[in-house]
Amino acid sequence: MSNSVHKSLETCSLADSIDIDSRAITAECELPHLIKNENVNDFREQAFMWVKRYMGGPWARAELKHFRCKGMRGDLTNYLYVCKLLLWDGENDGLKVLKSEADYPTKVTLKVYGEIENYQGFNKVEMMTLNVILAERHYIPKIFALFPDGRFEQYEKSRQLRATEIRKAEVTNTLADYLAEYHKMDMPFGKVAGRLEETLDHYHSMALSTHFEDEDKAKLLKKIVRYNIDEELDTLKDICFPCNDEVVFCHNSLGEGNLLLTGHKDDRRVQVVGCDMSSYNYRSYDFGHFFATMQFDFSSSTFPYFTRDRSFIPSEEDRREMIVRYVRRLDLPVAHQNVTEEKLMEYSEKFILAAHFLHGCWGIVQAEVSELQFGYLEYALACFQAYFEHKILNNL
């Protein structure tokens, strides 16, 4: 990623207000608090088998007593862990690293794909190819190893940006710069915008076929279904498709969970992650998705582990400010800039609906399949409420 995108925040108010070195920025936790039904010892052994097989170097020579594994909060689809080797310090029984192994990392991030990504319609080969390319172009952390169940990545001390921080101009300006560069990429994937509609159809179909034996979950799902989400998808498509917006390579998941604060006290940076769902799409969707998620705060430590704050919904002025900065980074002729800005304002407002609807359907499916601790059904209900509020307030 260029320096303009992987932007230092050392001189801005965001950096001045946050000391990432003293506020538990890695969000590491013990596994039982992260996963509902996971046998911690068994998983540690599984993770150890993966590092021995795929990482090589000192990892391949290590014994289980040299291995540590902790869960990390942050991803609502996949499972994240920090894996590290206990090294020899002359006194303990740690692992000795040879001179020939000096270039091997001894602390890495392990990403294990969630249950929903094993369902039909998810192309792991394409996702792996995508991540290799993005890592080579420095858009995501370096990848050390890929395997069918996940991947090992470079570990960097970081934490998620909070909902209150994302609203700061320093962050939205950085994201506008990021999208202006990201959208210019040429990638070896289908250069049409049909993926979004296919994804909506896919999760919508899965959501409608979901059932719960648990009485409380069944009641909550019934409440969601009363929003007539079966027929509403056709209405959404009439609003959003077809679209005359430009088709570019989009992130498709820009929001709180995928925005990290990294670096050290004198070199703080906003890093965008969670690029697994990137594809060619209408560029306004990236803005619509980001604006839609700004009203949700995922930092709550109590169930359902999120809150919705309507006061966080970005104003038209805030949305326009981000879009104007983005357009200025596209090097368009002056005569085309205003037209592009107006189109992005119009289309992104419509794609806010698409993002809410997609997250709602996704939440229903996740509630059935995921072992992560999160109130997925509660989140789905909140998304559909946000969908219809936005639709009514903006006469869509």
C-alpha positions as CSV (number, residue, x, y, z in Angstrom):
1,M,0.0,0.0,0.0
2,S,1.3,3.4,-0.8
3,N,2.3,5.9,1.9
4,S,-0.7,8.0,1.0
5,V,-3.0,5.1,1.9
6,H,-1.2,3.5,4.8
7,K,-1.3,6.9,6.4
8,S,0.5,8.1,9.5
9,L,-1.8,9.7,12.1
10,E,1.0,11.1,14.3
11,T,0.0,14.7,13.8
12,C,-3.8,14.4,13.9
13,S,-6.2,14.6,16.8
14,L,-7.0,10.9,16.6
15,A,-3.4,9.9,17.3
16,D,-3.2,12.5,20.1
17,S,-6.2,11.1,21.8
18,I,-5.2,7.4,21.8
19,D,-2.2,5.7,23.4
20,I,-2.3,2.3,21.7
21,D,0.7,1.1,23.7
22,S,-1.2,1.2,27.0
23,R,-4.8,0.1,26.2
24,A,-4.7,-3.6,25.5
25,I,-4.8,-3.0,21.8
26,T,-4.5,-6.6,20.7
27,A,-7.9,-7.5,22.3
28,E,-6.4,-10.9,23.1
29,C,-8.6,-13.2,25.3
30,E,-8.7,-16.8,26.5
31,L,-10.4,-19.1,24.0
32,P,-13.5,-20.0,26.2
33,H,-14.6,-16.4,26.1
34,L,-14.3,-16.3,22.4
35,I,-15.9,-19.6,21.3
36,K,-19.0,-21.2,22.9
37,N,-18.3,-24.9,22.4
38,E,-14.7,-25.2,21.6
39,N,-12.5,-27.7,23.5
40,V,-9.5,-25.4,24.2
41,N,-6.9,-28.1,24.6
42,D,-8.0,-29.9,21.4
43,F,-7.9,-26.7,19.4
44,R,-4.5,-25.8,20.7
45,E,-3.3,-29.2,19.5
46,Q,-4.9,-28.6,16.1
47,A,-3.3,-25.2,15.7
48,F,0.0,-26.7,16.7
49,M,-0.3,-29.3,14.0
50,W,-1.0,-26.5,11.5
51,V,2.0,-24.5,12.4
52,K,4.3,-27.5,12.3
53,R,3.1,-28.5,8.9
54,Y,2.7,-25.2,7.2
55,M,5.1,-22.7,8.8
56,G,8.4,-24.6,8.7
57,G,11.6,-23.4,10.4
58,P,11.5,-23.3,14.2
59,W,7.8,-24.0,14.1
60,A,8.5,-27.4,12.5
61,R,11.0,-28.3,15.3
62,A,8.8,-27.1,18.2
63,E,7.1,-29.3,20.7
64,L,3.7,-28.6,22.1
65,K,5.2,-27.2,25.3
66,H,6.9,-24.5,23.2
67,F,3.6,-23.3,21.7
68,R,1.1,-20.7,22.9
69,C,-2.2,-19.8,21.3
70,K,-4.7,-17.0,22.3
71,G,-7.9,-15.9,20.7
72,M,-8.5,-12.4,19.4
73,R,-11.8,-10.6,19.2
74,G,-12.7,-8.7,16.1
75,D,-13.8,-10.8,13.3
76,L,-17.5,-11.8,13.2
77,T,-17.1,-14.4,10.5
78,N,-13.8,-16.1,11.1
79,Y,-11.8,-17.1,14.1
80,L,-8.6,-15.1,14.9
81,Y,-5.7,-16.3,17.1
82,V,-2.2,-15.2,18.1
83,C,0.3,-18.0,17.9
84,K,3.8,-17.7,19.3
85,L,6.8,-19.8,20.3
86,L,8.2,-19.9,23.8
87,L,11.8,-19.2,23.1
88,W,14.9,-20.3,25.1
89,D,16.3,-17.5,27.4
90,G,19.1,-19.6,29.0
91,E,16.9,-20.6,31.9
92,N,13.5,-21.9,30.8
93,D,12.8,-24.9,28.6
94,G,11.9,-22.9,25.5
95,L,12.9,-23.5,21.9
96,K,16.3,-22.4,20.6
97,V,16.1,-20.6,17.3
98,L,19.0,-21.3,14.9
99,K,20.9,-18.7,13.1
100,S,19.6,-20.1,9.8
101,E,16.1,-19.5,11.1
102,A,16.6,-15.9,12.0
103,D,14.2,-14.7,9.3
104,Y,11.3,-16.8,10.5
105,P,8.6,-15.1,12.6
106,T,8.1,-16.5,16.1
107,K,4.7,-14.8,16.5
108,V,1.9,-14.9,13.9
109,T,-1.8,-14.4,13.4
110,L,-3.8,-17.5,12.6
111,K,-7.1,-16.9,10.8
112,V,-9.4,-19.9,10.7
113,Y,-12.3,-19.7,8.2
114,G,-15.8,-19.6,9.8
115,E,-18.5,-22.1,9.3
116,I,-20.4,-19.9,6.9
117,E,-17.5,-20.0,4.5
118,N,-17.9,-23.7,4.0
119,Y,-21.4,-23.3,2.5
120,Q,-22.0,-23.6,-1.2
121,G,-21.4,-20.3,-3.1
122,F,-18.1,-19.4,-1.3
123,N,-15.1,-19.8,-3.6
124,K,-12.0,-20.5,-1.3
125,V,-9.6,-20.8,-4.3
126,E,-10.6,-17.3,-5.5
127,M,-10.3,-15.9,-2.0
128,M,-6.8,-17.4,-1.5
129,T,-5.7,-16.0,-4.9
130,L,-7.1,-12.6,-3.9
131,N,-5.3,-12.5,-0.6
132,V,-2.0,-13.5,-2.1
133,I,-2.2,-10.7,-4.6
134,L,-3.3,-8.1,-2.0
135,A,-0.5,-9.2,0.3
136,E,2.1,-8.8,-2.4
137,R,0.7,-5.3,-3.1
138,H,0.9,-4.5,0.6
139,Y,-2.8,-4.0,1.1
140,I,-3.0,-6.7,3.8
141,P,-0.5,-8.2,6.2
142,K,2.1,-10.6,4.7
143,I,0.9,-14.2,4.4
144,F,3.3,-16.8,5.6
145,A,1.1,-19.9,4.8
146,L,-2.2,-20.8,3.2
147,F,-4.1,-24.1,3.9
148,P,-7.6,-25.3,3.4
149,D,-8.9,-24.2,6.8
150,G,-7.3,-20.8,7.0
151,R,-3.9,-19.0,6.9
152,F,-1.0,-17.6,8.9
153,E,-0.3,-13.9,8.6
154,Q,2.2,-11.4,9.9
155,Y,1.3,-10.3,13.4
156,E,1.3,-6.6,14.2
157,K,0.2,-5.0,17.4
158,S,-3.2,-3.3,16.7
159,R,-6.7,-2.8,17.8
160,Q,-10.0,-2.1,16.2
161,L,-11.0,1.5,15.8
162,R,-14.0,2.3,17.9
163,A,-17.3,3.7,16.4
164,T,-16.6,7.1,17.9
165,E,-13.2,7.2,16.3
166,I,-14.3,6.2,12.8
167,R,-16.4,9.3,12.6
168,K,-13.3,11.6,12.9
169,A,-12.3,13.4,9.7
170,E,-8.8,12.0,10.0
171,V,-10.1,8.5,9.5
172,T,-12.7,9.2,6.8
173,N,-10.1,11.2,4.9
174,T,-7.7,8.2,5.1
175,L,-10.4,5.8,3.9
176,A,-11.3,8.1,1.0
177,D,-7.7,8.0,-0.1
178,Y,-7.6,4.3,0.4
179,L,-10.7,3.7,-1.7
180,A,-9.4,6.0,-4.5
181,E,-6.3,3.8,-4.7
182,Y,-8.1,0.4,-4.1
183,H,-10.7,1.1,-6.8
184,K,-7.9,1.6,-9.4
185,M,-6.6,-1.9,-9.1
186,D,-6.8,-4.3,-12.0
187,M,-7.5,-7.8,-10.7
188,P,-7.8,-11.2,-12.5
189,F,-11.5,-11.7,-11.6
190,G,-14.8,-11.1,-13.4
191,K,-15.0,-7.4,-14.1
192,V,-18.8,-7.2,-13.8
193,A,-21.0,-6.0,-10.9
194,G,-23.2,-9.1,-10.6
195,R,-21.5,-10.5,-7.5
196,L,-23.4,-8.2,-5.2
197,E,-26.8,-9.3,-6.5
198,E,-25.7,-13.0,-6.4
199,T,-24.5,-12.5,-2.8
200,L,-27.8,-11.0,-1.8
201,D,-29.7,-13.9,-3.4
202,H,-27.4,-16.4,-1.7
203,Y,-27.8,-15.1,1.8
204,H,-31.4,-14.3,1.4
205,S,-32.2,-17.9,0.3
206,M,-30.1,-19.3,3.2
207,A,-31.8,-17.0,5.7
208,L,-35.3,-18.0,4.6
209,S,-34.5,-21.7,5.0
210,T,-33.1,-21.2,8.6
211,H,-34.9,-22.7,11.5
212,F,-34.2,-22.7,15.3
213,E,-35.2,-25.3,17.9
214,D,-34.3,-22.8,20.6
215,E,-37.6,-21.0,21.5
216,D,-36.1,-17.6,22.1
217,K,-34.3,-17.6,18.8
218,A,-37.4,-18.9,17.0
219,K,-39.4,-16.0,18.4
220,L,-36.8,-13.5,17.3
221,L,-36.6,-15.0,13.8
222,K,-40.4,-14.7,13.6
223,K,-40.1,-11.1,14.5
224,I,-37.6,-10.5,11.7
225,V,-39.7,-12.4,9.2
226,R,-42.6,-10.1,9.9
227,Y,-40.7,-7.4,8.1
228,N,-41.7,-9.3,4.9
229,I,-38.0,-9.8,4.0
230,D,-39.1,-12.5,1.4
231,E,-40.7,-10.0,-0.9
232,E,-38.6,-7.0,0.1
233,L,-35.6,-8.3,-1.8
234,D,-37.3,-7.6,-5.1
235,T,-38.1,-4.1,-4.0
236,L,-34.4,-3.6,-3.0
237,K,-33.3,-4.8,-6.4
238,D,-35.6,-2.3,-8.1
239,I,-34.1,0.5,-6.1
240,C,-30.4,-0.4,-6.6
241,F,-30.2,-2.3,-9.9
242,P,-29.5,-1.6,-12.6
243,C,-27.1,1.1,-11.6
244,N,-25.2,3.5,-13.9
245,D,-22.3,3.8,-11.5
246,E,-18.8,2.8,-12.5
247,V,-17.7,-0.8,-11.9
248,V,-14.4,-1.0,-10.0
249,F,-12.6,-3.4,-7.7
250,C,-14.3,-2.8,-4.3
251,H,-13.5,-3.8,-0.8
252,N,-17.2,-4.6,-0.1
253,S,-16.8,-4.8,3.7
254,L,-15.5,-1.4,4.8
255,G,-16.5,-0.8,8.4
256,E,-15.6,-0.9,12.1
257,G,-14.6,-4.5,12.3
258,N,-12.1,-4.1,9.5
259,L,-10.4,-0.9,10.5
260,L,-7.4,-1.2,12.8
261,L,-5.1,1.3,14.5
262,T,-1.6,0.0,14.2
263,G,2.0,1.1,14.8
264,H,3.8,2.8,17.6
265,K,3.3,6.0,19.5
266,D,5.2,8.1,16.9
267,D,3.8,6.2,13.9
268,R,0.2,5.4,14.2
269,R,-1.7,4.2,11.1
270,V,-5.1,3.2,10.1
271,Q,-5.0,-0.2,8.4
272,V,-7.9,-1.7,6.4
273,V,-8.3,-5.5,6.7
274,G,-11.0,-8.0,5.9
275,C,-10.6,-7.9,2.2
276,D,-11.8,-11.5,1.7
277,M,-15.1,-10.4,0.1
278,S,-13.5,-8.0,-2.4
279,S,-14.8,-8.1,-6.0
280,Y,-15.7,-6.0,-8.9
281,N,-18.8,-4.0,-7.9
282,Y,-20.4,-0.6,-8.2
283,R,-18.0,1.7,-6.4
284,S,-20.8,3.4,-4.6
285,Y,-21.4,0.2,-2.6
286,D,-18.2,0.7,-0.7
287,F,-19.5,4.1,0.5
288,G,-23.0,2.8,1.2
289,H,-21.6,-0.1,3.2
290,F,-19.3,2.2,5.2
291,F,-22.1,4.7,5.9
292,A,-24.5,1.9,6.9
293,T,-22.2,0.4,9.4
294,M,-21.2,3.7,11.1
295,Q,-24.3,3.5,13.4
296,F,-23.2,0.2,14.9
297,D,-20.7,-0.1,17.8
298,F,-19.2,-3.5,18.3
299,S,-17.1,-2.7,21.4
300,S,-19.7,-3.8,23.9
301,S,-18.5,-6.4,26.4
302,T,-22.0,-7.7,27.2
303,F,-24.5,-9.6,25.1
304,P,-25.4,-9.1,22.3
305,Y,-21.9,-7.5,22.0
306,F,-23.0,-4.5,19.9
307,T,-25.1,-1.4,20.2
308,R,-26.9,0.7,17.6
309,D,-26.7,4.5,18.0
310,R,-28.8,6.5,15.5
311,S,-26.9,9.6,16.3
312,F,-23.9,8.0,14.6
313,I,-25.7,8.0,11.3
314,P,-23.5,10.2,9.1
315,S,-25.1,13.5,8.0
316,E,-25.3,14.5,4.3
317,E,-22.5,17.0,5.0
318,D,-20.3,14.3,6.4
319,R,-21.0,11.9,3.6
320,R,-20.3,14.5,1.0
321,E,-17.1,15.5,2.6
322,M,-15.7,12.0,2.3
323,I,-17.0,11.6,-1.3
324,V,-15.6,14.9,-2.4
325,R,-12.1,14.0,-1.1
326,Y,-12.4,10.6,-2.9
327,V,-13.3,12.2,-6.2
328,R,-10.4,14.7,-5.9
329,R,-8.1,11.8,-5.7
330,L,-9.3,10.3,-9.0
331,D,-7.7,13.0,-11.1
332,L,-10.8,13.5,-13.1
333,P,-11.3,16.6,-15.4
334,V,-12.9,19.4,-13.3
335,A,-16.0,19.3,-15.5
336,H,-16.6,15.7,-14.4
337,Q,-15.9,16.0,-10.7
338,N,-19.3,17.5,-9.7
339,V,-21.2,15.0,-11.7
340,T,-19.3,12.1,-10.2
341,E,-19.8,13.5,-6.7
342,E,-23.6,13.8,-7.2
343,K,-23.8,10.3,-8.6
344,L,-21.9,8.8,-5.7
345,M,-24.1,10.7,-3.2
346,E,-27.2,9.4,-4.9
347,Y,-26.1,5.8,-5.4
348,S,-24.4,5.4,-2.1
349,E,-27.7,6.4,-0.4
350,K,-29.4,3.5,-2.2
351,F,-26.6,1.0,-1.4
352,I,-26.9,1.8,2.3
353,L,-30.1,-0.3,1.9
354,A,-28.3,-3.1,0.2
355,A,-25.7,-3.2,3.0
356,H,-28.3,-3.3,5.7
357,F,-30.3,-6.0,4.0
358,L,-27.3,-8.2,3.3
359,H,-26.1,-7.9,6.9
360,G,-29.5,-8.8,8.1
361,C,-29.7,-12.0,6.1
362,W,-26.1,-12.8,6.9
363,G,-26.8,-12.4,10.6
364,I,-29.7,-14.9,10.5
365,V,-27.4,-17.5,8.9
366,Q,-24.6,-16.8,11.3
367,A,-26.9,-17.3,14.2
368,E,-27.5,-20.9,13.1
369,V,-24.0,-21.9,12.1
370,S,-21.4,-19.8,13.9
371,E,-19.7,-20.8,17.3
372,L,-18.5,-17.2,17.8
373,Q,-20.1,-15.4,20.8
374,F,-22.2,-12.7,19.3
375,G,-25.9,-11.7,19.1
376,Y,-26.3,-12.5,15.4
377,L,-30.1,-12.5,15.4
378,E,-30.3,-9.3,17.5
379,Y,-27.9,-7.8,14.9
380,A,-30.0,-9.0,12.0
381,L,-33.1,-7.4,13.6
382,A,-31.3,-4.1,14.1
383,C,-30.1,-4.2,10.4
384,F,-33.6,-4.7,9.1
385,Q,-34.9,-1.9,11.4
386,A,-32.2,0.3,10.0
387,Y,-33.1,-0.7,6.5
388,F,-36.7,0.3,6.7
389,E,-35.9,3.5,8.7
390,H,-33.5,4.6,6.0
391,K,-35.9,3.6,3.2
392,I,-38.8,5.6,4.7
393,L,-36.8,8.7,5.8
394,N,-35.2,9.0,2.3
395,N,-38.3,8.2,0.3
396,L,-36.6,5.3,-1.5
